[in-house]
């Protein structure tokens, strides 16, 4: 049975940007500030180091009772018992990832256009990460997604949607009461001196605009 996921504030780790000495400390502070979901993203680690970090985060997120998603690496997600995996357009196809990871894990897919979102939905994704919504240092080559394209995706698919790319306290107002399920955030949380405080502020700003809260 798939875990129930609260997508409200979705932390994506980034070792290069974090203000804390370890990823574990960064994640713990973010969760204590109100982060509801964690994605471990390790673009430059060896497989062994990725696995070791994922094991530490699996123990931590289990203790803190938040789901853990592993970016790209289905094998690492399975090895540590993560709640799911997130794949991009250049990673394993969703249907292949599903065959490997099984029916009880969450699969998220990055999409920047309506056609990509429809394909991911058809292939069996559980949620969509839409963006990049704004320019961001974490992914300089990302294709930007217009707000109008986001709205078209929302109209066409019923999957939970989180937005990513340049999400910060300055841009969160674009998504107030927009109907999306959550914000996927990197530097606006992990790069801040007060990680818990930054998390709490972002979540408050987002939820203030939701009429169903």
C-alpha positions in Angstrom: 0.0 0.0 0.0 1.4 3.4 -1.0 2.1 5.9 1.8 -0.1 8.9 2.2 1.9 11.9 1.2 1.5 15.5 2.3 3.2 17.6 -0.5 2.7 21.0 1.2 6.4 21.8 1.7 8.7 19.4 -0.2 12.4 19.8 0.7 15.0 18.9 -2.0 18.5 18.6 -0.6 21.6 20.2 -2.1 25.0 19.5 -0.6 26.6 22.5 -2.3 24.1 25.1 -1.0 23.4 24.0 2.5 24.4 26.2 5.4 24.6 23.3 7.9 27.6 21.0 8.2 25.6 17.8 7.3 22.6 16.9 5.2 21.1 15.2 8.2 21.2 18.4 10.2 19.8 20.4 7.3 16.9 17.9 6.9 16.1 17.7 10.6 15.9 21.5 11.0 13.7 21.7 7.9 11.3 19.0 9.2 11.2 20.7 12.6 10.2 23.9 10.8 7.3 22.2 9.0 8.7 20.4 6.0 6.4 17.5 5.0 8.4 15.5 2.5 12.1 15.1 1.8 13.9 14.3 -1.5 17.5 13.3 -1.3 19.3 14.6 -4.4 23.0 13.7 -4.7 24.2 14.5 -8.2 27.9 14.1 -7.7 28.2 11.4 -5.0 29.5 8.0 -5.7 27.0 5.2 -5.4 28.5 4.1 -2.1 28.4 7.6 -0.6 24.9 8.1 -2.0 23.8 4.9 -0.3 25.5 5.8 3.0 23.8 9.2 3.0 20.4 7.7 2.1 20.7 5.2 4.9 21.3 8.0 7.4 18.4 10.0 6.1 16.1 6.9 6.1 16.8 6.5 9.8 16.2 10.2 10.4 13.0 10.6 8.4 11.6 7.4 10.0 12.2 8.9 13.4 10.7 12.2 12.4 7.8 10.5 10.6 8.2 12.2 7.2 8.4 10.4 3.8 11.8 10.0 2.0 12.0 10.2 -1.8 15.3 9.4 -3.6 16.1 11.4 -6.7 16.9 9.4 -9.9 18.3 6.3 -8.2 15.7 3.5 -8.0 18.3 1.1 -6.7 19.3 3.4 -3.8 15.6 3.9 -3.0 15.0 0.2 -2.8 18.2 -0.5 -0.9 17.3 1.9 1.9 13.6 1.3 2.0 12.7 4.8 0.9 9.0 5.7 0.3 9.6 6.4 -3.4 11.7 7.8 -6.2 11.7 10.9 -8.3 12.7 10.8 -12.0 13.4 13.4 -14.6 12.8 13.4 -18.3 16.3 11.9 -18.9 16.1 9.2 -16.2 14.5 5.8 -16.3 11.0 5.8 -17.9 8.2 5.7 -15.3 6.9 2.3 -16.4 10.4 0.8 -16.0 10.9 2.4 -12.6 7.6 0.9 -11.6 8.5 -2.5 -12.7 11.6 -2.3 -10.5 10.3 -0.5 -7.5 6.9 -2.2 -7.2 3.3 -1.0 -6.8 3.6 0.2 -3.2 6.2 3.0 -3.7 5.6 6.6 -4.8 7.0 7.7 -8.2 7.3 11.4 -9.0 8.1 12.8 -12.4 9.6 16.2 -13.4 7.7 17.9 -16.2 8.0 21.3 -17.8 5.2 21.1 -20.3 1.7 19.8 -20.8 2.9 17.1 -23.1 5.4 15.8 -20.5 2.8 16.0 -17.8 0.3 14.0 -19.8 2.9 11.4 -20.7 3.9 11.0 -17.0 0.3 10.6 -16.0 -0.4 8.0 -18.7 2.7 6.1 -17.6 1.6 5.8 -14.0 3.3 8.7 -12.1 1.9 9.4 -8.6 2.7 13.1 -8.6 4.3 15.8 -10.8 7.1 18.2 -10.1 6.4 21.1 -12.5 9.1 23.7 -13.4 11.4 25.3 -13.3 9.0 28.1 -12.6 11.7 30.7 -12.2 15.5 30.8 -12.9 17.5 29.0 -10.3 21.2 28.4 -9.6 20.4 24.7 -8.7 19.6 23.8 -12.3 21.0 26.4 -14.7 19.9 24.5 -17.8 16.3 24.0 -16.7 13.5 24.9 -19.1 11.2 27.5 -17.6 7.5 26.8 -17.3 5.1 29.7 -17.6 2.3 30.1 -15.1 -0.2 29.7 -18.0 1.4 26.3 -18.8 1.1 25.3 -15.2 -2.6 26.2 -15.3 -3.1 24.1 -18.5 -1.4 21.1 -16.7 -3.7 21.5 -13.7 -6.8 21.5 -15.9 -5.6 18.4 -17.8 -4.3 16.1 -15.0 -5.6 15.0 -11.6 -2.3 14.1 -10.0 -0.9 16.1 -7.1 1.3 18.9 -8.4 4.3 20.6 -6.7 6.1 23.5 -8.3 9.9 23.8 -8.3 12.6 26.2 -9.4 13.2 29.5 -7.8 10.5 29.0 -5.1 11.2 31.4 -2.3 9.3 33.8 0.1 9.5 36.4 -2.8 7.8 34.1 -5.3 5.4 32.0 -3.2 2.7 34.6 -3.7 2.3 33.4 -7.3 1.0 30.1 -6.0 -1.3 31.2 -3.2 -4.7 29.6 -3.7 -3.6 28.3 -7.0 -4.8 24.7 -6.3 -1.4 23.1 -6.4 -0.5 20.6 -3.6 2.8 22.0 -2.6 6.1 23.8 -3.1 9.4 22.0 -3.8 12.1 24.1 -2.3 15.9 24.0 -2.3 18.0 27.1 -1.5 15.2 29.0 0.2 15.5 26.5 2.9 18.9 24.7 2.9 21.0 27.8 2.2 19.5 29.8 5.1 21.2 30.3 8.4 17.9 29.6 10.3 16.7 26.6 8.3 13.7 25.9 10.6 12.7 29.5 10.7 12.9 29.8 6.9 10.8 26.6 6.5 8.2 27.9 8.9 7.9 31.2 7.1 7.6 29.7 3.6 4.9 27.3 4.8 3.0 30.0 6.5 3.1 32.2 3.4 1.9 29.4 1.2 -0.9 28.2 3.5 -2.2 31.8 4.1 -3.4 31.9 0.5 -5.2 28.6 0.5 -9.0 29.0 1.0 -9.4 25.3 1.9 -7.1 25.4 4.9 
